[in-house]
C-alpha cells in the first residue's frame, strides 16, 4: 500500500486506484470534475466524504510533483 497525506493506493480499495485517504473516492473523480468545468464546491457536494482540506492537499501535491518534474 502506498500513501501520501491525501492519497492512498491500496489493492484492497477500488482495485488499487488512487483514492482520497479514508474514502473510496478516486482522485480521478476530482480531476474529471475540474476537466468538465465544475467547481471544487460542486465536487465536494457530490462526494461529502472528501473534505475540502483533503481535496486541496491533493491538488497541492499534484501541482508540486508537476512543477518538480518540469
Helices and strands as residue ranges (DSSP letters): E 2-3, E 7-9, G 14-16, E 19-20, H 27-35, H 40-46, H 52-69
